[in-house]
């Protein structure tokens, strides 16, 4: 499996996946929540905690599969109009959201430059050159990088609301934070026909209603199927046929997995049992220690 970061003629970034026939078949298999596995839960936490383009792309590569295969498979060849990634455009495109806490976006162009050095092709070659060494039987899948950032930002938003509701905190969003959330998701919410008034009451009840409306809408996006004891799963488990749907399943939680909020950056994370973990990443722990020193 290989992931190549490219840019189209509009300067929007694309991911070109090269998957073997076996990897492609594995990516198509229905699976349960990412929270079923400690390794996949770790990947999900890394995805939620990503604060720059390099961290995001590393996590995407670790997932090992596109968000969805439907409509994204390129059977013969990859379009020649895709070019080398752009450092400035990539830093701008990877805009990350956090509810009610300091700005956690670390979008220095140095991170974008490192991401391009690792995931894009060199200045001296083209995408065709980069793909020349691939197995002739490889499957090519192309998707928008913006799809990944949209999923990440909405998960952060919804999980943050869910954590606050579970912990009985309120008012959940107020003033600037509420308007900031509205501006961040306005286009998406308008498209889905979901009411989100930045000047409305920011009580726990209204936040819960917003969470319910968004979660319901998002869950309809995924390609789900119920499994009743087949394929080794427990009766009643919900299976997803693509990675995007599996990510949405994390909104529902899983058994002894709990949801926490990083005390440094405010991003949500999952922990098993009654862990005392307070940070989404080791980096946030170190940053907090520096502040307290």
Number of C-alpha atoms within 10 A of each C-alpha: 14 16 23 22 27 25 21 16 9 6 16 17 24 21 22 25 24 22 24 18 13 10 15 20 10 13 20 16 12 18 23 22 23 22 25 15 11 12 11 15 20 16 18 21 19 20 25 23 27 22 22 23 30 23 16 22 23 17 19 21 16 13 15 16 23 25 21 20 18 10 9 16 16 14 11 10 10 16 12 10 11 20 22 21 27 19 20 14 15 25 21 14 17 23 19 23 25 21 23 18 14 10 13 19 16 16 20 14 17 16 19 24 19 14 23 23 16 16 20 24 21 15 10 6 11 17 21 15 12 13 19 10 8 15 12 10 11 19 21 21 23 23 19 19 22 16 12 18 19 17 18 20 19 21 22 24 20 22 27 24 22 21 17 21 18 11 11 11 13 14 15 21 23 17 11 11 16 21 16 18 18 17 12 16 16 18 11 13 16 11 8 13 10 14 12 20 12 19 11 11 14 18 14 18 14 16 22 18 11 17 19 14 15 19 20 11 15 18 14 11 12 19 16 19 13 12 19 13 11 11 9 8 14 11 11 11 16 18 20 24 19 23 26 18 24 23 21 23 23 20 18 13 17 14 10 10 17 15 19 25 19 18 16 21 24 23 27 26 27 22 20 16 11 9 11 9 15 15 22 25 18 9 12 19 16 13 13 15 11 9 8 7 6
